[in-house]
């Protein structure tokens, strides 16, 4: 009988178990324990589920006991959904982590009850297709990430997109739409080859996933360690580093800018959801700012609801970065606990109009952000005549 993901041969099974075990240890020890969060929690559970299922698949293959193998395969079918939940949690959306266990339970029941019957092969393909939907959803989540250009995440994106393609082809073969393809989806292919290819696919997916997870969690750990957290010492460190960067840019004749960002409606959000939820929102706001802007940018935080970025990039690049960060902030969500849609206002002070003095750039960018907030928020203002007019009509510069 055809089964897209069953093992065949002790060597392949041992290799899969070893890789799944190592990935689980890395996910828990390096990702979750070093950078604990909901995303790393769901990712750790993902690899734990794959590891347990791999042991069960090896045991079922060794004993020739089809129900155990079917139950183990069904258990693994919830892994893509849990991995997807982790990526949703990463951007602050509702993670819907209950879907993974539901997929596993339903798949285990379907494959266990059909084990040894004539329709087990076809049913296993439909189960595989259902699980592959979450590979496609994971690809969509990856597309929404601000740093999707990271080369360490590309392999997971590619295999996640290939996942539903294989699932569709498998079902097409089961219902007779496809009769003969090079892919192992037809009854004319040796089942041992099918199981070998399926096992290799599992190993590839696990390796790509753990590489992406470790990359993301490592960057998160670095971000937390470098975060100023609104402290006076952190802000002073930012001012020194930013002033040095601007001085280098001035000597090199390089374009640079200061971008001032602040969350809108902070008081209303605190009154609506409380200080704890607001604290979580501001943490994700700071994370979004650091994720969007390039690594060479200096990022500081006057307070938790504000962020300042010094970016050594030309104006065209700055404009796109501001649009991206405002979009990312508008998509932040704390599992539906915030009734209002988060947004931010941004002020942009380029060195071409405001000079290279950090104090002046901070002042102008802050006033530009205030003007953006007065004009409705969720927008940005570039230092120009409107900002100058605001300054002339208001109190003098401090």
Secondary structure, 3 states (H helix, E strand, C coil): CCCCCCCCCHHHHHHHHHHHHHHHHHHHHHHHCCCCCHHHHHHHHHHHHHHHHHHHHHHHHHHCCHHHHHHHHHHHCCHHHHHHHHHHHHCCCCCCCHHHHHHHHHHHHHHHHHCCCCCHHHHHHHHHHHHHHHHHHHHHHHHCCCCCCCHHHHHHHHHHHHHHHHHHHHHHHHCCCCCCCCCCCCCCCCHHHHHHHHHHHHHHHHHHHHHHHHHHHHHHHHHHHHCCCCCHHHHHHHHHHHHHHHHHHHHHCCCCEEEEEEECCHHHHHHHHHHHHHHHHHHHHHHHHHHHCCCCCEEECCCCCEEEEEECCCHHHHHHHHHHHHHHHHCCCCCCCCCCCCCEEEEEEEHHHHCCCHHHHHHHHHHHHHHHHHCCCCCEEECCHHHHHHHHHCCCCC
